[in-house]
Amino acid sequence: MSVRVMALVFEADIQDMPYEKDGEKRNAKASTVKLLLLAYADHSNDEGEAAYPGYTLLERKTALSRQGIADTLEAVQQNGFMTLVGKSKRDTNNYQINVEKLEELVKPLDYQKTVRVKPLDQHESSHLTSTSQATGLNPSITTPNHPLGAEAPARTAQQKKGDIMDGILHFAALAADPATALKAKVQEFPADVQDTIQALAEIYRWPAGSIPAKPRGNSKGGSYAQWINEARTINQIISGFGREALESTYTPCKKLSISHPGAVLWCLPAEVGKLSQRAPIEQSPDPEPTHTRPDPKLRANALARLGATR
């Protein structure tokens, strides 16, 4: 999940999108486009990559029909907001969100323009004799303590209360620190697998957005449960070796697509086997082979037996 990309979708000034399908010109509503982009951003990393939820999951998240999702996807792609880059490891379509295009559509709010108090002209001010008259002539003035003229918009802007977008932007700022975002994602997993997932994410440079989030409500485990089971299998294999065993997989596995814990199982057992073979030698307090310093009595007995055989 990328809070950064989700925040961009919220802020972007997205309009209805024209597109063509089956030779017919159509139009996708801006609200539907935003909803679908948010669903994909919930699965992407901060660069908009690795967004590959299946249709069943999208139907549950957006409450759109399968045909509605397909049509909106067509509009989004034709307008350059998303690009199909291939198939994912789960055989779903893998998309990349065009983060740069979203950034271009973000327009900062200008409270000076959206919240105004009309100043009084000279003719109106000459007829003011009381607070009630002022209120009648200019409804925007409610008490005599309110300033008139150019000071009013600035005062109104300072009194703006926080809303849900402020919270989204706050978490987007936190997500700008990859280490913090990664740690927060890993901490959603059970304690017995956190170290393993954290180590694999650091070794194979997984962004926080590529790690599945803990399901909410009555949702099934999905990828989140799969990661837990895979991490526990890995824990059984690397027992006694820890992170060293995981790091040893990087060289033989780096050419593979290691994007989830179970992927390292291709080479992990062999690397643990190598570590097991050298462990007794490395852990021995005496680096010299034991046969270089035989017991004198054993040596004398061996020579006596050798002479007897002759």
C-alpha positions as CSV (number, residue, x, y, z in Angstrom):
1,M,0.0,0.0,0.0
2,S,1.3,3.4,-0.9
3,V,-0.1,6.3,1.2
4,R,1.8,8.7,-1.0
5,V,0.1,7.6,-4.2
6,M,-3.3,7.4,-2.5
7,A,-2.8,11.0,-1.3
8,L,-2.0,12.1,-4.9
9,V,-5.2,10.4,-6.2
10,F,-7.2,12.3,-3.6
11,E,-5.6,15.6,-4.4
12,A,-5.5,15.3,-8.2
13,D,-8.1,17.4,-10.1
14,I,-9.4,14.4,-12.1
15,Q,-12.2,15.1,-14.7
16,D,-14.5,12.8,-16.6
17,M,-12.4,10.8,-19.0
18,P,-13.4,10.2,-22.6
19,Y,-12.4,6.9,-24.2
20,E,-13.3,4.5,-27.0
21,K,-14.4,0.9,-26.8
22,D,-15.7,-1.3,-29.6
23,G,-15.6,1.7,-31.9
24,E,-17.9,3.7,-29.7
25,K,-17.0,6.9,-27.8
26,R,-17.8,6.7,-24.1
27,N,-17.1,8.7,-21.0
28,A,-15.9,7.5,-17.5
29,K,-17.1,9.5,-14.5
30,A,-14.3,11.2,-12.5
31,S,-15.7,9.7,-9.2
32,T,-15.4,6.2,-10.6
33,V,-11.9,6.8,-12.0
34,K,-10.7,8.1,-8.6
35,L,-12.3,5.1,-6.8
36,L,-10.5,2.6,-9.1
37,L,-7.2,4.5,-8.9
38,L,-7.4,4.5,-5.1
39,A,-8.0,0.7,-5.1
40,Y,-4.8,0.2,-7.3
41,A,-2.8,2.6,-5.2
42,D,-3.7,0.5,-2.2
43,H,-1.6,-2.3,-3.7
44,S,1.2,-0.3,-5.4
45,N,4.6,0.9,-4.1
46,D,5.5,4.6,-3.8
47,E,6.6,4.6,-7.5
48,G,3.2,3.3,-8.6
49,E,4.6,-0.1,-9.5
50,A,3.5,-3.7,-8.6
51,A,-0.3,-2.9,-8.6
52,Y,-1.9,-6.2,-9.5
53,P,-5.1,-6.9,-7.5
54,G,-7.5,-9.3,-9.1
55,Y,-11.0,-8.6,-10.3
56,T,-12.7,-10.3,-7.4
57,L,-10.7,-8.2,-4.9
58,L,-11.4,-5.0,-6.9
59,E,-15.2,-5.8,-6.9
60,R,-15.1,-6.0,-3.1
61,K,-13.1,-2.9,-2.6
62,T,-14.9,-0.6,-5.1
63,A,-18.4,-2.1,-5.2
64,L,-18.2,-1.8,-9.0
65,S,-19.3,-4.5,-11.3
66,R,-16.7,-6.5,-13.2
67,Q,-17.8,-4.8,-16.4
68,G,-17.6,-1.4,-14.8
69,I,-14.1,-2.1,-13.6
70,A,-13.0,-3.3,-17.1
71,D,-14.5,-0.2,-18.7
72,T,-12.9,2.2,-16.2
73,L,-9.6,0.5,-16.7
74,E,-9.9,1.1,-20.4
75,A,-10.5,4.8,-19.8
76,V,-7.6,5.1,-17.3
77,Q,-5.2,3.4,-19.7
78,Q,-6.3,5.4,-22.8
79,N,-5.8,8.6,-20.8
80,G,-2.3,7.6,-19.6
81,F,-3.0,7.2,-15.9
82,M,-2.0,3.5,-15.8
83,T,0.0,1.2,-18.0
84,L,-0.2,-2.6,-18.3
85,V,3.3,-4.0,-17.8
86,G,2.6,-7.7,-17.9
87,K,1.4,-10.5,-15.6
88,S,2.1,-10.9,-11.9
89,K,3.2,-14.0,-10.0
90,R,-0.4,-14.6,-9.3
91,D,-1.3,-14.5,-13.0
92,T,-3.2,-11.2,-12.6
93,N,-2.6,-8.1,-14.7
94,N,0.3,-6.1,-13.4
95,Y,-0.2,-2.3,-13.8
96,Q,2.0,0.8,-13.1
97,I,0.3,4.0,-12.0
98,N,1.6,7.2,-13.7
99,V,2.6,9.1,-10.6
100,E,4.0,12.0,-12.6
101,K,0.7,12.6,-14.3
102,L,-1.1,12.6,-11.0
103,E,1.4,15.1,-9.6
104,E,0.7,17.4,-12.6
105,L,-3.0,17.5,-11.6
106,V,-2.5,18.4,-8.0
107,K,-3.5,22.0,-7.3
108,P,-2.9,23.4,-3.9
109,L,-6.0,24.9,-2.2
110,D,-6.1,28.7,-2.1
111,Y,-8.1,29.7,0.9
112,Q,-7.7,33.4,0.0
113,K,-9.8,32.7,-3.1
114,T,-12.3,30.2,-1.7
115,V,-13.2,32.0,1.5
116,R,-14.1,35.7,1.0
117,V,-15.6,38.6,3.0
118,K,-16.9,41.4,0.8
119,P,-15.5,44.7,1.9
120,L,-17.9,47.7,2.3
121,D,-17.7,50.5,-0.2
122,Q,-17.8,54.2,0.8
123,H,-21.5,54.5,0.2
124,E,-22.4,51.6,2.5
125,S,-20.0,52.6,5.3
126,S,-21.5,56.1,5.5
127,H,-24.9,54.7,6.5
128,L,-23.6,52.5,9.3
129,T,-24.9,53.6,12.7
130,S,-25.0,50.3,14.7
131,T,-24.0,46.6,14.7
132,S,-27.5,45.6,13.6
133,Q,-27.3,47.9,10.6
134,A,-23.9,46.6,9.6
135,T,-25.2,43.0,9.8
136,G,-28.2,43.9,7.6
137,L,-26.2,45.6,4.9
138,N,-23.4,42.9,4.8
139,P,-24.5,39.4,6.0
140,S,-20.8,38.3,6.1
141,I,-20.3,40.5,9.2
142,T,-21.6,38.8,12.3
143,T,-20.0,40.6,15.2
144,P,-18.3,44.0,15.6
145,N,-15.0,42.1,16.5
146,H,-14.7,40.7,13.0
147,P,-12.2,42.7,10.8
148,L,-13.2,44.2,7.6
149,G,-11.5,44.4,4.2
150,A,-8.2,42.6,3.3
151,E,-7.6,41.2,6.8
152,A,-10.7,39.0,6.8
153,P,-9.6,36.2,4.3
154,A,-6.3,35.8,6.1
155,R,-8.1,35.4,9.5
156,T,-10.5,32.9,8.0
157,A,-7.6,30.8,6.6
158,Q,-6.0,30.6,10.0
159,Q,-9.2,29.2,11.5
160,K,-9.5,26.3,9.0
161,K,-10.0,23.1,10.9
162,G,-8.2,19.8,10.0
163,D,-10.0,17.3,7.8
164,I,-9.4,13.8,6.5
165,M,-7.1,15.1,3.8
166,D,-4.8,16.6,6.5
167,G,-4.6,13.1,8.0
168,I,-3.8,11.5,4.7
169,L,-1.0,14.1,4.0
170,H,0.4,13.5,7.5
171,F,0.7,9.7,6.8
172,A,2.1,10.5,3.4
173,A,4.9,12.4,5.0
174,L,5.6,9.5,7.3
175,A,5.7,7.2,4.3
176,A,8.4,9.4,2.7
177,D,10.8,7.7,5.1
178,P,11.2,4.1,3.6
179,A,12.6,2.7,6.8
180,T,9.7,4.0,8.9
181,A,7.1,2.8,6.4
182,L,8.7,-0.7,6.2
183,K,8.9,-1.1,10.0
184,A,5.2,-0.1,10.3
185,K,4.2,-2.7,7.7
186,V,6.2,-5.4,9.3
187,Q,4.8,-4.8,12.7
188,E,1.3,-5.7,11.4
189,F,2.6,-9.4,11.2
190,P,2.7,-11.8,14.2
191,A,5.8,-11.4,16.4
192,D,7.3,-14.7,15.5
193,V,7.7,-13.8,11.8
194,Q,8.6,-10.1,12.0
195,D,12.4,-10.5,12.1
196,T,12.3,-12.9,9.1
197,I,10.2,-10.6,7.0
198,Q,12.2,-7.5,8.0
199,A,15.5,-9.2,7.1
200,L,14.2,-10.4,3.7
201,A,12.8,-6.9,2.9
202,E,16.2,-5.4,3.7
203,I,18.2,-8.0,1.8
204,Y,16.1,-8.0,-1.3
205,R,15.1,-4.3,-1.0
206,W,11.4,-4.7,-0.9
207,P,9.5,-1.4,-0.6
208,A,6.9,-1.2,2.1
209,G,4.2,-1.0,-0.6
210,S,5.0,-4.5,-1.8
211,I,4.3,-6.1,1.6
212,P,0.6,-7.1,2.0
213,A,-1.4,-5.3,4.6
214,K,-3.2,-7.0,7.4
215,P,-6.8,-7.7,6.3
216,R,-9.5,-5.6,7.9
217,G,-12.9,-6.6,9.1
218,N,-14.1,-10.0,7.9
219,S,-11.7,-10.2,4.9
220,K,-9.8,-13.4,4.4
221,G,-6.1,-13.7,4.9
222,G,-5.1,-13.8,1.3
223,S,-1.5,-12.7,0.6
224,Y,-1.0,-11.7,4.2
225,A,-1.8,-15.2,5.5
226,Q,0.4,-16.7,2.8
227,W,3.4,-14.5,3.9
228,I,2.9,-15.7,7.5
229,N,2.9,-19.4,6.5
230,E,6.0,-19.0,4.3
231,A,7.9,-17.1,7.0
232,R,7.2,-19.8,9.5
233,T,8.4,-22.5,7.1
234,I,11.6,-20.4,6.7
235,N,12.0,-20.1,10.5
236,Q,12.0,-23.9,10.8
237,I,14.7,-24.2,8.1
238,I,17.0,-21.5,9.4
239,S,16.7,-22.5,13.1
240,G,20.1,-21.8,14.7
241,F,21.5,-19.7,11.8
242,G,19.0,-16.7,11.7
243,R,19.8,-13.8,9.4
244,E,23.1,-15.3,8.2
245,A,21.2,-18.1,6.4
246,L,18.9,-15.6,4.7
247,E,21.8,-13.4,3.6
248,S,23.5,-16.5,2.1
249,T,20.6,-16.9,-0.3
250,Y,21.2,-13.5,-2.0
251,T,24.0,-14.6,-4.4
252,P,22.3,-17.8,-5.7
253,C,18.8,-16.2,-5.7
254,K,19.4,-12.7,-6.9
255,K,18.7,-13.6,-10.5
256,L,15.3,-14.9,-9.5
257,S,12.2,-12.8,-8.8
258,I,12.3,-12.8,-5.0
259,S,9.2,-10.8,-4.1
260,H,7.7,-12.9,-1.2
261,P,9.2,-15.0,1.5
262,G,8.5,-18.4,-0.1
263,A,10.6,-17.5,-3.2
264,V,13.8,-18.0,-1.2
265,L,12.9,-21.6,-0.6
266,W,14.3,-22.4,-4.0
267,C,17.8,-22.0,-2.6
268,L,17.5,-21.7,1.2
269,P,17.8,-25.4,2.1
270,A,21.1,-25.8,0.1
271,E,22.6,-22.7,1.7
272,V,21.6,-23.9,5.2
273,G,23.2,-27.3,4.3
274,K,26.5,-25.5,3.5
275,L,26.4,-23.6,6.8
276,S,25.7,-26.8,8.7
277,Q,28.8,-28.5,7.2
278,R,31.1,-25.7,8.2
279,A,29.5,-24.9,11.6
280,P,31.4,-27.5,13.7
281,I,34.8,-26.3,12.4
282,E,34.0,-22.6,13.0
283,Q,32.6,-23.2,16.5
284,S,35.5,-25.4,17.6
285,P,37.6,-23.7,20.3
286,D,40.7,-25.4,18.9
287,P,41.3,-24.5,15.2
288,E,43.9,-27.3,14.8
289,P,42.7,-30.8,13.6
290,T,42.6,-33.2,16.5
291,H,44.8,-35.8,14.7
292,T,47.9,-33.4,14.8
293,R,48.1,-33.9,18.6
294,P,47.4,-37.5,19.4
295,D,47.3,-38.8,22.9
296,P,50.9,-40.3,23.8
297,K,49.5,-43.5,25.3
298,L,47.3,-44.1,22.3
299,R,50.3,-43.6,20.0
300,A,52.5,-46.0,22.0
301,N,49.7,-48.7,22.0
302,A,49.3,-48.2,18.2
303,L,53.0,-48.7,17.6
304,A,53.1,-51.8,19.8
305,R,50.3,-53.3,17.8
306,L,52.0,-52.4,14.6
307,G,55.2,-54.2,15.7
308,A,53.3,-57.2,16.8
309,T,51.7,-57.6,13.4
310,R,55.1,-57.5,11.8
